[in-house]
Amino acid sequence: MTPSTDLNIPLFERAKALIPGGVNSPVRAFKAVGGTPRFVKRAQGAYFWDANDQRFIDYIGSWGPMILGHGHPAVLEAVQSAALEGFSFGAPTEREVELAEEILSLVPSMEMIRLVSSGTEAGMSAIRLARGATGRSKFIKFEGCYHGHADSLLVKAGSGLATFGNATSAGVPPEVVQHTLVLEYNNIPQLEEAFALHGKELACVMIEPIAGNMNLVRASVPFMRRCRELCTQYGALLVLDEVMTGFRVALGSAQSVYAQSIPGFKPDLTVLGKVIGGGMPLAAFGGPRAIMEHLAPLGGVYQAGTLSGNPVATACGLATLREIKKPGFFDALSARTRSLVDGLAAAAQAEGVPFSTDCEGGMFGFFLLPELPQNYAQVLQTDNARFNTLFHGLLDRGIYIAPALYEAGFVSAAHTADDIAATVAAAREVFKTL
């Protein structure tokens, strides 16, 4: 297709005149990989069609929520029925109670939950709650983990453990991030030193158990165990950000995966999003009753939202959760995801391309590196230019992966064996050029 016939180009030019960068979320702009974003017209199952009506096999799935694929009949019916009853009320509904019951039945670490509208809102509210419950101000996060764009979370590592983080965004004053300590993911000695220095001042440790914003990097079992032990020892709360992994990597979310190796493992607070909304704007945070009762109107930690528990969003999320609960769902999804990453690894090996990959449930990641990285600094060793060639090579062949090497990918129940085979075949063609 020539630039003169590509309808995405004039759409992008129109968008750039009206919207900063032409997009409403930065990674969509293709700035990291170059070229013109694809403007989506419609989606169904494992596919979407762009402005040119070109079909793509979709491996971002709205960045994770579309675990059933686009337009699943049961979800569509639930949303349509809910919309007929009303879009928003600003008052309680039975469906939000049903969704809360469904989530709590699947995640035993939570006894109470608060529904909100976005992962950013859930993450910032969980930190506020941790501070309110402990009476402490400081908290730990890890470089490469993304917890939303709240001011105190847009932080990179400082110069050492005695100093706190530096803002990574303009508009965030230094005093706002002075209580945020940023450590290296999977670094146990550094974690122990941080607690030795600041443990009595720490409200919480917030972590993505399987990070999806430096591609896919999982916390090692010893590292996660030590996070739990140190939080317990020093009276800090362990907050698992499962916005991405919640109900995506397992029915019990990532915390259930770690509980298989760490007896009795559970976080103090859990942040959820994406899958629980089924593609609608919905997120949540929850934990034990004793912590959650610090929230208004019961306690002094304030949080509110006009659209929280939106009746259409809760219908979408409830229908999605009921589908993924069906026997064998995650076994089939995990097998399909594994077939994809194994196929990609074999194709890369056949062409002599350095390649490493990992997956859990319906979430996967890969690196143009001989070994899987364990932290953000190691992720940065990936060859950007090579990744960009791979991205555009796949895009030209109708395969849509994340337009940035720092993002995980997602397989849905709608992806077929033929979709996986077509993806692997396309990748092998591109690997020949790397």
C-alpha positions as CSV (number, residue, x, y, z in Angstrom):
1,M,0.0,0.0,0.0
2,T,1.4,3.4,-1.0
3,P,1.3,6.4,1.4
4,S,-1.2,8.1,-0.9
5,T,-3.7,5.3,-0.4
6,D,-3.1,4.7,3.3
7,L,-6.1,6.2,5.1
8,N,-4.4,6.0,8.4
9,I,-2.1,8.8,7.4
10,P,-4.7,11.6,6.9
11,L,-6.4,10.4,10.1
12,F,-3.2,10.8,12.0
13,E,-2.6,14.3,10.6
14,R,-6.1,15.3,11.6
15,A,-5.6,13.9,15.1
16,K,-2.2,15.6,15.5
17,A,-3.9,19.0,14.9
18,L,-6.3,18.4,17.7
19,I,-4.8,16.0,20.2
20,P,-1.3,16.2,21.6
21,G,0.8,13.8,19.6
22,G,-2.4,12.7,17.8
23,V,-3.2,10.1,20.5
24,N,-4.9,9.9,23.9
25,S,-2.2,7.6,25.4
26,P,1.4,8.0,24.4
27,V,2.5,4.5,23.3
28,R,-0.2,4.5,20.6
29,A,1.7,7.2,18.6
30,F,4.3,4.7,17.3
31,K,7.0,7.2,18.4
32,A,9.2,4.4,19.7
33,V,9.0,2.3,16.5
34,G,8.3,5.0,13.8
35,G,5.7,5.1,11.2
36,T,1.9,5.8,11.3
37,P,-0.4,4.3,13.9
38,R,-3.2,2.1,12.7
39,F,-6.6,3.6,13.4
40,V,-9.0,0.8,14.3
41,K,-12.4,0.7,12.7
42,R,-13.7,-2.5,14.3
43,A,-12.7,-5.7,16.0
44,Q,-14.0,-9.2,16.3
45,G,-12.5,-12.3,18.0
46,A,-8.7,-12.2,17.7
47,Y,-8.7,-9.5,15.0
48,F,-9.1,-5.9,14.3
49,W,-9.5,-3.9,11.0
50,D,-7.8,-0.6,10.4
51,A,-8.9,2.5,8.4
52,N,-7.9,0.6,5.2
53,D,-10.0,-2.4,6.2
54,Q,-6.7,-4.4,6.6
55,R,-7.1,-7.2,9.1
56,F,-4.5,-7.7,11.9
57,I,-4.1,-10.6,14.3
58,D,-4.3,-8.6,17.6
59,Y,-1.8,-9.4,20.4
60,I,-2.4,-6.3,22.5
61,G,-6.1,-6.9,23.2
62,S,-6.7,-3.4,24.4
63,W,-3.5,-3.9,26.5
64,G,-4.9,-7.0,28.3
65,P,-8.7,-6.8,29.0
66,M,-9.9,-8.7,26.0
67,I,-9.1,-12.1,27.4
68,L,-12.2,-13.6,25.6
69,G,-11.4,-11.8,22.3
70,H,-13.4,-8.9,20.9
71,G,-17.1,-9.0,20.8
72,H,-17.7,-12.2,22.8
73,P,-21.5,-13.0,22.5
74,A,-22.2,-13.3,26.2
75,V,-20.3,-10.1,27.1
76,L,-22.0,-8.2,24.2
77,E,-25.4,-9.4,25.4
78,A,-24.7,-8.3,29.0
79,V,-23.5,-4.9,27.9
80,Q,-26.5,-4.3,25.6
81,S,-28.9,-5.2,28.3
82,A,-27.2,-3.0,30.8
83,A,-27.2,0.0,28.5
84,L,-30.9,-0.3,27.9
85,E,-31.4,0.1,31.7
86,G,-29.2,3.2,31.9
87,F,-25.6,4.4,31.4
88,S,-24.9,5.8,34.8
89,F,-26.8,6.6,38.0
90,G,-24.4,8.0,40.6
91,A,-26.1,5.6,43.1
92,P,-25.5,2.0,44.1
93,T,-26.6,-0.9,42.0
94,E,-27.0,-4.6,42.6
95,R,-24.6,-5.4,39.8
96,E,-21.6,-3.8,41.5
97,V,-22.3,-5.9,44.6
98,E,-22.4,-9.0,42.3
99,L,-19.1,-8.1,40.7
100,A,-17.5,-7.5,44.1
101,E,-18.8,-10.9,45.3
102,E,-17.4,-12.5,42.1
103,I,-13.9,-11.0,42.5
104,L,-13.7,-11.7,46.3
105,S,-14.6,-15.3,45.7
106,L,-11.7,-15.7,43.3
107,V,-9.0,-13.8,45.3
108,P,-9.0,-15.0,48.9
109,S,-6.5,-12.3,50.1
110,M,-9.3,-9.7,49.7
111,E,-12.3,-9.4,52.1
112,M,-13.5,-6.0,50.9
113,I,-13.1,-4.2,47.6
114,R,-13.6,-0.7,46.2
115,L,-14.5,-0.2,42.5
116,V,-13.0,2.7,40.6
117,S,-12.7,3.6,36.9
118,S,-9.0,3.2,36.0
119,G,-5.8,1.4,37.0
120,T,-4.2,4.8,37.8
121,E,-7.0,5.6,40.2
122,A,-6.8,2.3,41.9
123,G,-3.0,2.4,42.3
124,M,-3.0,5.9,43.8
125,S,-5.9,5.1,46.1
126,A,-4.1,1.9,47.3
127,I,-1.1,3.9,48.3
128,R,-3.2,6.6,50.0
129,L,-4.9,3.8,51.9
130,A,-1.6,2.2,52.9
131,R,-0.4,5.5,54.2
132,G,-3.6,6.1,56.1
133,A,-3.7,2.6,57.6
134,T,0.0,2.7,58.7
135,G,0.4,6.4,59.5
136,R,3.6,6.4,57.5
137,S,4.5,8.4,54.4
138,K,7.3,6.6,52.5
139,F,6.9,3.7,50.1
140,I,9.0,1.5,47.8
141,K,8.4,0.9,44.1
142,F,10.7,-0.8,41.6
143,E,12.2,0.5,38.4
144,G,10.4,-0.7,35.3
145,C,7.1,-1.3,37.1
146,Y,4.3,1.1,36.1
147,H,1.5,1.8,38.5
148,G,-0.3,4.6,36.6
149,H,0.5,8.2,36.1
150,A,-0.2,9.6,39.6
151,D,2.5,12.1,40.5
152,S,4.2,10.1,43.3
153,L,4.5,7.1,41.0
154,L,6.2,8.8,38.0
155,V,9.6,8.3,39.5
156,K,13.0,6.9,38.4
157,A,15.8,5.7,40.7
158,G,17.7,8.2,42.8
159,S,21.5,8.1,43.2
160,G,21.5,5.7,46.1
161,L,19.4,4.1,48.9
162,A,19.8,7.1,51.2
163,T,18.1,9.3,48.6
164,F,14.7,9.1,47.1
165,G,13.5,9.0,43.5
166,N,13.6,11.7,40.9
167,A,10.5,12.7,38.9
168,T,10.3,11.3,35.4
169,S,7.6,13.7,34.2
170,A,7.5,17.5,33.9
171,G,4.9,18.9,36.2
172,V,5.8,16.7,39.1
173,P,7.5,18.8,41.8
174,P,10.5,17.2,43.6
175,E,8.7,17.5,47.0
176,V,5.9,15.2,45.7
177,V,8.3,12.3,45.0
178,Q,10.5,12.8,48.1
179,H,8.8,9.9,49.9
180,T,9.1,7.5,46.9
181,L,12.1,5.1,47.1
182,V,12.8,3.3,43.7
183,L,14.8,0.0,43.8
184,E,16.0,-2.5,41.3
185,Y,13.5,-5.3,40.5
186,N,14.7,-8.7,41.8
187,N,17.6,-7.3,43.8
188,I,17.3,-8.9,47.3
189,P,20.4,-7.3,48.9
190,Q,19.2,-3.8,47.8
191,L,15.7,-4.5,49.2
192,E,17.1,-5.6,52.5
193,E,19.3,-2.5,52.7
194,A,16.4,-0.3,52.0
195,F,14.4,-1.8,54.8
196,A,17.3,-1.5,57.1
197,L,17.6,2.2,56.4
198,H,13.9,3.1,56.1
199,G,11.8,0.2,57.3
200,K,10.1,2.0,60.2
201,E,9.0,4.8,57.9
202,L,7.6,2.7,55.0
203,A,3.9,2.5,54.5
204,C,4.1,-0.1,51.7
205,V,6.0,-1.9,49.0
206,M,4.2,-1.7,45.6
207,I,5.2,-4.2,43.0
208,E,4.0,-5.8,39.7
209,P,4.4,-9.5,40.5
210,I,4.9,-10.1,36.8
211,A,5.9,-6.8,35.3
212,G,4.2,-6.0,32.0
213,N,5.7,-2.6,31.4
214,M,9.3,-3.6,30.8
215,N,7.9,-6.3,28.5
216,L,7.4,-9.4,30.7
217,V,9.7,-9.8,33.6
218,R,8.6,-11.9,36.6
219,A,9.6,-11.4,40.2
220,S,11.6,-14.4,41.3
221,V,10.1,-16.5,44.0
222,P,12.9,-15.7,46.5
223,F,12.5,-12.0,45.8
224,M,8.7,-12.1,46.3
225,R,9.2,-14.1,49.4
226,R,11.6,-11.6,50.8
227,C,9.2,-8.7,50.0
228,R,6.5,-10.5,52.0
229,E,8.9,-11.2,54.9
230,L,10.3,-7.7,55.2
231,C,6.9,-6.1,55.0
232,T,5.6,-8.3,57.8
233,Q,8.7,-7.7,59.9
234,Y,8.6,-3.9,59.6
235,G,4.8,-3.4,59.6
236,A,4.6,-2.2,56.0
237,L,1.9,-3.3,53.6
238,L,2.7,-5.4,50.5
239,V,0.7,-4.1,47.6
240,L,0.5,-6.2,44.5
241,D,-0.4,-4.3,41.4
242,E,-2.3,-6.9,39.4
243,V,-4.0,-4.4,37.0
244,M,-2.4,-6.4,34.2
245,T,-2.0,-9.8,35.7
246,G,-5.3,-10.0,37.6
247,F,-7.4,-12.8,36.0
248,R,-5.0,-12.7,33.0
249,V,-2.2,-15.1,34.2
250,A,-4.5,-17.4,36.3
251,L,-8.0,-17.5,37.6
252,G,-6.6,-16.6,41.1
253,S,-4.3,-13.9,39.5
254,A,-0.5,-13.8,39.9
255,Q,-0.7,-14.0,43.7
256,S,-2.1,-17.6,43.3
257,V,0.9,-18.5,41.1
258,Y,3.3,-17.3,43.9
259,A,1.2,-19.1,46.6
260,Q,2.1,-22.4,44.9
261,S,5.8,-21.8,45.8
262,I,5.4,-19.7,48.9
263,P,3.1,-21.4,51.5
264,G,0.6,-19.0,52.9
265,F,1.6,-16.2,50.6
266,K,-0.8,-13.3,50.2
267,P,-0.5,-9.5,49.7
268,D,-2.0,-6.9,52.1
269,L,-3.6,-5.0,49.2
270,T,-4.3,-5.9,45.6
271,V,-4.9,-3.5,42.7
272,L,-6.9,-4.8,39.8
273,G,-8.0,-3.6,36.4
274,K,-8.3,-4.5,32.7
275,V,-9.9,-8.0,32.7
276,I,-12.3,-7.2,35.6
277,G,-13.8,-4.6,33.2
278,G,-13.8,-6.7,30.1
279,G,-12.7,-3.7,28.0
280,M,-14.8,-1.1,29.8
281,P,-13.2,1.5,32.1
282,L,-13.2,-0.3,35.5
283,A,-10.6,-1.1,38.1
284,A,-10.5,-1.9,41.8
285,F,-8.4,-2.2,44.9
286,G,-9.0,-4.4,47.9
287,G,-7.7,-6.3,50.9
288,P,-8.6,-7.4,54.5
289,R,-11.5,-5.8,56.2
290,A,-9.4,-4.2,58.9
291,I,-7.4,-2.2,56.2
292,M,-10.3,-1.4,53.9
293,E,-12.4,0.0,56.7
294,H,-10.0,2.9,56.8
295,L,-11.7,4.2,53.6
296,A,-14.5,6.8,53.7
297,P,-17.3,6.7,54.7
298,L,-16.1,4.3,57.4
299,G,-12.6,5.8,58.0
300,G,-10.5,8.9,57.4
301,V,-9.0,7.9,54.0
302,Y,-10.9,9.8,51.3
303,Q,-11.6,8.3,47.9
304,A,-14.6,8.9,45.6
305,G,-15.6,8.8,41.9
306,T,-18.7,9.8,40.0
307,L,-18.5,6.8,37.6
308,S,-17.2,4.2,40.1
309,G,-19.1,1.0,39.7
310,N,-20.6,2.1,36.4
311,P,-23.5,-0.2,35.6
312,V,-22.5,-0.9,32.0
313,A,-18.8,-1.5,33.0
314,T,-19.8,-3.8,35.8
315,A,-22.0,-5.8,33.4
316,C,-19.1,-6.2,31.0
317,G,-16.7,-7.2,33.7
318,L,-19.2,-9.6,35.4
319,A,-19.9,-11.4,32.1
320,T,-16.2,-11.7,31.4
321,L,-15.4,-13.2,34.8
322,R,-18.2,-15.7,34.5
323,E,-16.8,-16.9,31.2
324,I,-13.2,-17.3,32.3
325,K,-14.4,-19.3,35.4
326,K,-15.6,-22.1,33.1
327,P,-13.7,-25.4,33.5
328,G,-10.6,-25.7,31.4
329,F,-10.5,-22.1,30.3
330,F,-7.1,-21.3,31.6
331,D,-5.6,-24.6,30.7
332,A,-6.6,-24.0,27.1
333,L,-5.5,-20.3,27.1
334,S,-2.1,-21.2,28.7
335,A,-1.5,-23.9,26.1
336,R,-2.3,-21.5,23.3
337,T,0.1,-18.9,24.7
338,R,2.8,-21.4,25.2
339,S,2.5,-22.6,21.6
340,L,3.0,-19.1,20.4
341,V,6.1,-18.3,22.4
342,D,7.6,-21.8,21.7
343,G,7.0,-21.3,18.0
344,L,8.6,-17.8,18.0
345,A,11.6,-19.1,19.9
346,A,12.1,-22.0,17.5
347,A,11.7,-19.6,14.5
348,A,14.3,-17.2,16.0
349,Q,16.7,-20.1,16.7
350,A,16.4,-21.4,13.2
351,E,17.5,-18.0,11.8
352,G,20.2,-17.5,14.4
353,V,18.5,-14.6,16.1
354,P,19.2,-14.1,19.9
355,F,15.8,-14.6,21.5
356,S,14.3,-15.3,24.9
357,T,10.7,-15.5,25.9
358,D,8.4,-16.2,28.9
359,C,4.6,-16.5,29.4
360,E,2.0,-17.1,32.1
361,G,-1.6,-17.8,31.4
362,G,-2.6,-15.5,28.5
363,M,0.3,-13.0,28.9
364,F,3.6,-13.3,27.2
365,G,6.8,-11.4,26.5
366,F,9.9,-11.8,24.4
367,F,13.4,-10.1,24.1
368,L,16.0,-10.1,21.4
369,L,18.5,-11.2,24.0
370,P,20.0,-14.7,24.6
371,E,18.7,-14.8,28.2
372,L,15.6,-13.4,30.0
373,P,16.3,-10.1,31.7
374,Q,15.6,-9.9,35.5
375,N,15.4,-6.1,35.8
376,Y,14.9,-2.9,33.9
377,A,18.6,-2.3,33.2
378,Q,18.9,-5.6,31.6
379,V,15.8,-5.0,29.5
380,L,17.4,-1.9,28.1
381,Q,20.2,-4.0,26.6
382,T,17.7,-5.1,23.9
383,D,18.5,-3.7,20.4
384,N,15.8,-1.1,19.7
385,A,16.6,-1.0,16.0
386,R,16.2,-4.7,15.6
387,F,13.0,-4.7,17.5
388,N,11.6,-1.9,15.3
389,T,12.4,-4.0,12.2
390,L,10.6,-6.9,13.7
391,F,7.6,-4.8,14.7
392,H,7.2,-3.3,11.2
393,G,7.9,-6.7,9.5
394,L,5.1,-8.3,11.5
395,L,2.8,-5.3,11.0
396,D,3.3,-5.5,7.2
397,R,2.2,-9.2,7.4
398,G,-0.9,-8.5,9.4
399,I,0.4,-9.2,12.9
400,Y,-0.1,-6.5,15.5
401,I,2.2,-6.6,18.6
402,A,2.9,-3.7,21.0
403,P,4.5,-0.8,19.3
404,A,7.3,-0.6,21.9
405,L,9.7,-3.2,23.2
406,Y,8.8,-2.5,26.8
407,E,5.2,-3.9,26.6
408,A,4.0,-7.4,27.2
409,G,1.7,-9.2,24.8
410,F,-1.6,-10.9,25.2
411,V,-3.3,-14.0,23.8
412,S,-7.1,-14.4,24.0
413,A,-9.4,-17.4,24.0
414,A,-10.4,-16.4,20.4
415,H,-6.9,-16.9,19.0
416,T,-6.8,-20.2,17.0
417,A,-4.1,-22.6,16.2
418,D,-4.1,-21.2,12.7
419,D,-3.6,-17.7,14.1
420,I,-0.6,-18.9,16.0
421,A,0.8,-20.7,13.0
422,A,0.4,-17.6,10.8
423,T,2.1,-15.5,13.4
424,V,5.1,-17.8,13.8
425,A,5.4,-18.1,10.0
426,A,5.4,-14.3,9.6
427,A,8.0,-14.0,12.4
428,R,10.3,-16.4,10.8
429,E,10.2,-14.4,7.6
430,V,11.1,-11.3,9.5
431,F,13.8,-13.1,11.5
432,K,15.6,-13.8,8.2
433,T,16.1,-10.1,7.8
434,L,17.5,-9.3,11.3
